[in-house]
């Protein structure tokens, strides 16, 4: 999985956001992709050909009739070479030309040759007034009907003219995630997956709560991995600091900050779900009562007793209601007798597998980008993974989900 070894064709049209594209190219190359670039001549008013050639390591195709072109029909050879194409920024001019089949420069001739054969991501970026133009919207609607084309909606924010509106080019991370999506095998198409992520916050009073160190990185990596494979993902989030990148809206996010709220959300979703991966760090205890006003320290007070009550056990409740067609995977973070505790948890809660990690392992646990886990299965099999990025761990867990 991922972009390593993939051939990516980056198409750039003449919008101000073109100056950001070298950063995208650099990020794709860092991820192991080979990148080539096709541009309109106007795009080179915003970013130089030398810059694009330097960051991509390849000659830029910007003129259909240039003597330096590697092939006499570059607009054919580049689509033959690439695994996917991304057009970003896609100006109003290029979007409308693309929908109408107009091919009158290096970029649009390349798009015309590519559109029926390879995945193309189109990231429109323009002034909000141009985005709202009926002709542009009609062109976008036309492109949405094409099998190989995926549209990323422009973002809202401050535009080049100084106004605030919808028209900004999406962030580089979003563009790269979109490429990961279109290049992934759609092995989970039609599956509905519930994923929980992040830590819960159990309120003491209006200004304090009990929580843990979870950032949600592992759960969000799982949501990305399932969405790339075509699953319909519902992500139930506690408190998370990791970004959710959702270029095509394949992930439905539900915020549920407390254990009780997360329990209610999961119980509602579970009957209509094929698989669940419970990655959230849910509090086992919560204050028995929540104070309506901030609890004040009294003069001379040296201790404060807080009464706690157990929270609903989400994994146990889902396991008790699990049908034969449903699969349930949980997580266990242990500090002692790790494997024994994880196996008991899996059996007690009727899970099909449990992912065990330990705070003893360097580079694993909360707030880091890596993890080292063991995957224990109900049938007795176990898989010991080396230290990997959380994105790679997520891919391995999803592969297990497809086979267990």
Secondary structure by P-SEA (a helix, b strand, c coil): cccccbbbbbbbcccccccaaaaaaaaaaaabbbbbbbbcaaaaacccaaaaaaaaccccccccccccccccaaaaaaaaaccccccccccaaaaaaaaacccccaaaaaaaaccccbbbbbbbbccccccccaaaaaaaaaaaacccbbbbcccccccccccccccccccaaaaaaaaaaaacccccccbbbbbbbbbbbbbccccbbbbccccaaaaaaaaaaaaaaccbbbbbcccccbbbbbccccbbbbbbccaaaaaaaaaaacccccbbbbccccccccccccccccccccccccbbbbbbbbcccaaaaaaaaccccbbbbbbbbbccaaaaaaaaaaaaacccbbbbbbccccccccccccbbbbbbccccbbbbbccccaaaaaaaaaaaaacc
